Each structure stands twice: as C-alpha cells, then as structure tokens.
Amino acid sequence: MYKLIVVEDDRIIRRGICHSIKWEDHGFIVAGEAGDGEVALDLIRKEQPQVVISDINMPFMDGLEMGNKIKEISPKTRIIFLSGYEDFKYAQQAIKLKAFDYLLKPVDSEQLLNKAKEAASDWEMATREEMKIKESLPYLQQKFFQRLINDGDQRIDVEKELAELGVELEGPYYAAILIHSSIRLDEERKKSLIDISSSLFSNGSFSVVRIDSNECTVFLSLKDEGDVRKGQLAQKIIESLNFVEDAVTITLGRSYPNVFEIGKSLVETRLAMDLKHIMGKGKVFSFEDTVSSKEEKECLKELESELETQIKLGIPDKVSEALNQLNKAIVERKSLPLTDLKILALKFSTMLFFEVEKWKQEELKSFNTSDVYQDILEMETLSEMMKILNSLIFQWREEMNKKDDENHFSHVDQAIKYIKQHFHDSTLTLKKVAEYIHVSTPYLSNLFKLEKGFNFGDYLLEIRMKKAMEELREADIKTYEVCEKVGYNNPQYFSICFKKFTGYTPAEYKKQFK
C-alpha cells in the first residue's frame, strides 16, 4: 500500500478528499491529514509517504514553503499541489520545487485519484531504478576488479572504467592499497575510511571503492614513487578500524607513473593479501615483503622432509625443533599458499595422530581427530597450524611420559632379557630388539643410556665378550667356534673386538687358563 497524506486548511475539502475517494481500493492508505504545513511536516517526517496532496495557500506555513522542507526530510515523496488561484507564479514555483503536478480547484475526484496513481507509479519506478543502480554499482565494481586481477590491465581501459566507477586521480604517481576486514565494511565504515584518507590526501588524490562486504581498496595519487603517505594512511586505518583484535589487514601495492598501471598495483595488493595467513592478520605489509625465490621454495621442501623424518624416528623434542624450523622458514620465504599450508597440516597431523595412538592403548578422549581435521580446514593462519600440530606433539610427549613412568624399567628389562637370549644371533640389532618389545628404535636407545649409562652396542658387546671369556676358560674349544657361539661371523673381527675388550687376543687369553 502507498502512503498518502492530505494537507488542506479547509476542513470540509480536506475531509472530502480523504473520504470521498476509495483510496484503499486503489492501493493507498491515508496515513494522515493536516490543516497547515507545520503540522503536516511532523506527519511526513514520521510516515515518509509516497504521495502528498496539499493546498498551496495555507496559514502559518504555505504549501510552497512546506514543499521545500519536504525535499529535505522526505526527498522521494511526490507532491501534488492544489490551488484555487489561477496565478502563474504559484505554478512557476511549484515547477521549481519539482512538484509532481499542479491542479486547480475544484478538482474532480477521478482526476485527483488518477494523478495520485501516476505519482505513486512514478515513485515506484524511480525507487526501483535507484535500487538497481545502488545494487549494481558494487557488482560492477566487483566485476571490474575481477577482470583487472584475472586479465591484467593491458586488456581493459583502466582509466576509463575507473572514471565510470567514480575514481578520478590527479597523479603523477598512482598506487593501490587493499583493506580486508573480518567484520563487514558497511557504508558507515566506508565513510570512516574516507575521513581517514582526507586527513592525509586532498580531494582528487584518493578514492575509496568497496570491492565486496569485507574488502575495500583505496586508490591514491602520490607525489613521487617513495611517497610515505601510502604507508602512513595504511597505519592510520589499522589503528582506527581495528575495533576487534586483528580484524583489519592491509596490503600495499607498488607505485607507478601511469594511471593505467594502477591495475598492476591492485593485483599486487591481492597477491600479498593471499599470504596474510603467513604474514599475520591485523598488520600492514607490502607486495615486496611477500616475494621469495625458487631456491627458498626448495629449502622449504627439505625442511618438510626433515620434519617427516623426525616424526618417523619417534622423538617428540626433535619433532618440535623441526616444526619450529619449518615455521620460521615459511615466515621468511612467504611463499606458501593457504591451500598448501592446509595440506601440510593434514599430512603432519595424521602422522602425529599415529604416533599418539601407538602410545595410548585406550581410545583418545582429550581430542577428536575429526575435530582437529575440521580446525585445519577452517584455519586461516600459519600460527593456527602451529597451534594444532604443537598440541598433537604435546599429547604425544605426555603419553610417552606416562608410559615411561609405568614401564620404562620393564622395557629395558625386556630388552636385556631378549639380548641375553639372542646374543648369539649375528643379525641381532637395536631395531630388532625395539620391534620385539613394541617401541621405537630411538626411544629404546635413549632408555639404554638413561638406565645403563651406555648404549645398546656397548651392552651387546659386553654380553658377547663375557660369554666368549667363559667359553675360552672352561672348555677346549677353537677360537672360530667361540666366535660363532657369541654371534660373530668373522673370526678376525671377533679377535679384534675381544682384544679391545680384554687386552688379550683369544689365544693369549685361553693360554692363561691351560
């Protein structure tokens, strides 16, 4: 329903207009009536009607004065003036006011109804057109920026299209900064950006354009290539708009001497913004800050491989060191897209889950794998990845420590028992013993050093040499036979080991007990 307000100082005429026409049957509702312009303004301010029918000549405030004020408080309202005076000056002033029409009294009811319907239809068309323009401008801007970023500035007339979007810059140098906010950049915040920019730049030296609900770009005219105001503006915006911690991130493109090259600057801001997960949110950084070389990318691959190796070796502290080195390298190289970062996080979290589960017999209760994977898919920064992986390493270390408290003596005892039973096996290794008692090789090696003060190799050597000494003392036996009994295939190597351990060759040692 369209809202209609009738303003007429003659009560009989006013009531006649309100009640003699079946307004509701034609899509209108009489939202109010008034006897003079002053009273009518309060109604119009409150109701924001589509159509006002008003007498021109009224006491206190006439229709023409009221019409001027309506343009301020309800600019879309269509005004139809009524007058009993065939005086051109009224019509002339009504035209100046851009009144919808001017009718002479007495007015035929059908004529007035048709004129009100025309006014409402005109209001409808204008409103739709305005909405279409308002809704299409962000779309046109977005399409322009997409083409600029995807096709490059050589394929489109950047200067012309920027002008059509209301962007006109003086130069002589041009640059773009890109503002990304995790909170919607509405018209109020866009106005704040304009106010902040005005503090450093004059009109014609900048233009703020919304790309979408979360991003704006500021195009700048600069005095020279090294104009520091670009960075100053970015810092001011960060300080003013970071209403929530790390809500706003700003990237700077390089400065160029031709306006059509501002497209390059915008593309650079986008490339830089795509690395905010590494550079950090809530910061200002430039395109140059994110550039890395091919050699640096190769270095990242090596560090990824090192981290994978350390996880397989099964030492949490070493894994933490490798992860920190990888994190540092990613920050320094600034070359890993967010998608690749998520793939890395999924890969290493899967490997770490496997290590945790090896040490924990019961079902994991402190966290759920699906929850962690969901966190990885939703993560937006490198620091979030580090938090996820470090929490898994911590869980792994905790489970190992629990088992250490409960079983580390039994692990060593089991290993010693197995060694005593199989020392004659020439293929006996630390790995073979670790597999038998279901622990990792590095872990068992650490336990030996912790509990016995020497490593596995030294302990195995001691067992074998003591057995060899026993055999040589108590039996008439050949050296090569002793060699085979204590797990050596090569008699010469056995003799070297025996002399190193006892200070005698097997023959010299045997001779002492004949």
PyMOL commands that set and color helices and strands:
alter all, ss='L'
color gray80, all
select helices_A, chain A and resi 11-20+23-26+37-47+63-73+88-96+109-151+158-164+187-198+229-241+259-273+276-279+288-290+294-313+316-333+338-359+369-378+382-422+430-436+441-452+456-474+479-485+491-502+506-511
alter helices_A, ss='H'
color red, helices_A
select strands_A, chain A and resi 2-7+28-34+51-55+78-83+101-104+173-181+206-212+215-222+248-252+284-286
alter strands_A, ss='S'
color yellow, strands_A
deselect
rebuild
show_as cartoon
